[in-house]
């Protein structure tokens, strides 16, 4: 019974007011932790392939979302996020760290969101998203990133991160990876993946999965 109530509280739109009320306080704590982590840590960027400076769809496994939201925010990228009510604090925090957040659910609202993101890509902005988000299955790329890249004629860039103090939570569905304060953090970019308009989705998704596994394996060294 308790689990059912929590699930309803997190996802039922009738409780959006509750999460909006809590949002400033929770996001404020998240922002304070973010600033302290960045102030005390060293962050570097490593590229596994040639540098690409144009608009792109940057994808990661949901596992790496916490720090990569901060990284992508520093580049003022766009982020696709679920419109589930409980993510209201996270959406506010993402906006504060520099991301332009577009929220959507499966169905019509999702198509509207993808249309906004496609337009931003065509205007030279870049987009970031979790290939297996927002709720899994883990480490299985979904078609959204391929559809978005194909519609805007931009490449997909796989991204992961690692750190000296980084830890994965094996109790979570996504094995969420968190970094620490006074840490050494490295963001890893894979080789850009260009999607041909005639390429079957299954082939494209397999290339995305391999790219994500490669940057993840590099980050695990």
Buried (B, 14 or more C-beta within 10 A) or exposed (E): EEEEEEEEBBBEEEBBEBBEEEBEEBBBEBBEEBEEBBEEBEBEEEBBBEEBEEBBBBBBBBBBBBBBBBBBBEEEBBBBBBBBBBBBBBBBBBBBBBBBBBBBBEEEEBEEBBBBBBEBBEEEBBBBBBBBBBEEEBBEBBBBBBBBBBBBEBBBBBBBBBBEEBEBEEEEEBBBBBBBEEBBBBBBBBBBBBBEEEBEEEEBBEBBBEBBBBBBEBBEE
